Amino acid sequence: MTAFLPFRPRLEPLLPASSAAPPTWRARLLAPGPARVIALALVLGWMVWGIDAPLVEDSLFWWVPKALLVAQDGPARVLAGPLPQVMAEALSPTTTPPQWAAGLPDYGHPTLWYLWLALFLKVQVSVVAIHLACFLPAAAAALGFVELGRRLGNPWAGLTPFLLPPVLAQLWRPELDLPLLALVPWALVALADGAWRRFAVLAALATLCKEPGVLLLAPAVLRLLRERRFRLAAFAPLLALGAWALLHPGGLARPETLPSDAWTWLSRDLLLSARLVFIEQGRFVMLLALPFLVKRWGGDLSAQLCMVLGMTWLFFFSMVGFSTGSRPGFVLTHVRYFVPGMAVLVVMLGARWPVLALPGLLFLHSRSPYGPEGSLWGIDVARAEVLAAPWIAEKAAIRPVWVGSHQAAGLSQPWAGRVDQPQRDFRVYSMRTTPDALAIGSSLVVADYGEPGGALIRGLRLAEEESWTVGEATVRSFRVLDPAR
């Protein structure tokens, strides 16, 4: 009947008001939802598949060793000094990588992540135990990004980060950036809800896992400006960082490098970082959704929070530790620094069409131009080293076999996921090793990623003996035919 009226009467006030209280955030978290269930199932399935993935780079050299130190001696403000006993017992004079020659250095990072890893290493010192410690952060990240997508209007957008090779690789790497990946989306959800106490706790925890958690201050300030009032909770990440600076005798971790000048940063570092985040591995396809995001930018607080956090992350890491002007190529080895901010931006861009993130899977095992953290290629190199390990053990018993320091660390430590028992017969080369150190008849093992072996290959006449390949990653062994040229 109302269809024939010139206006539509408002009947809602005549209906009885519901007496049910709106669901709490805890109830919303536990409520089933297809996007939440699928994201959790996919991420946990991914973790099970990679339960034996070998450890690489910083988690191999520094972060797990520091957790082993906690498991051995208990918590401490400074995790540095002699190697943990379980590591030292597995080494010999010829198999000690130069990185461990002086023990463990103090990099100044907060200890929360090492304490978490140590809980699992107290039960068993193995690669499986280390990966089990990553299950909870991975699950939290899966649920957190779906919840962030829900605030943006599409919970399925929360699956988009897990279509990116750098994010999937990070889930298998027990590094300090993994807990950031788990906590950052939940902190943004708390801001979107105006839940300041929840934000304060989550942001402080993120900062105490790794210092870049303090960047959550940027979206918190945006929310303050929207509310036009002062809240101490907004500064929780900054207060947590200050507390750590007071507790740690050496203060805060220092930047590895800084841009040599403003023009270098603007013309090279920032552009290279933006290309990494927005263009590489098919991510440029997601920019097709940018016009729709701009259209709703004015009133969508959740989108604004994501944009501010993501761009702050990009600008910060394009400056701190990524001076391509003074150290060319340095950005190529630390893609993981960008991952939390990159994931937030991808959820925001995927809120319109999440399928735009699918091209990323085509690059899952590709040899990334941004180094081993940009895809599974770095872990595939380690898997190729697993295949080479029996051959190295056999040949090292009868002649000198030289391996790079990265591979040496993995072969000497069973918890790294390459061997069941430590190998002690090989020899280690580093960037300081000269060709004349290798005798005729010895073997030189060179991996696609690890200690550079180019100077030795160029300085000797070699014949290839064996090779082991996983995906696009290869480890090769060469026999020395002639002495140094």
Secondary structure, DSSP 8 states (H G I E B T S, - for coil): -GGGSSS----GGGS---------HHHHHHS--HHHHHHHHHHHHHHHHTTT----HHIIIIIHHHHHHHHHH---S---BS--HHHHTT--TTT--GGGTT-B------SHHHHHHHHHHTT--SHHHHHHTTHHHHHHHHHHHHHHHHHTT-GGGGGGGGGSHHHHHHHTS-STHHHHHHHHHHHHHHHHHT-HHHHHHHHHHHHHH-GGGGGGHHHHHHHHHHHTS--GGGGHHHHHHHHHHHHSTT-S---S---SSHHHIIIIIHHHHHHHHHTGGGGGGGGGGHHHHHHHTTT-HHHHHHHHHHHHHHHHHHHSS--TTTSTTGGGG-GGGGHHHHHHHHHHHTTT-GGGGGGGGGGTTS--TT-TTSSTHHHHHHHHHHHHHHHHHHHHTTS-EEEEHHHHHHHH-GGGSS-SS---S-EEE-TT--GGGS-TT-EEEEESSSS--HHHHHHSEEEEEEEEEETTEEEEEEEEEE---
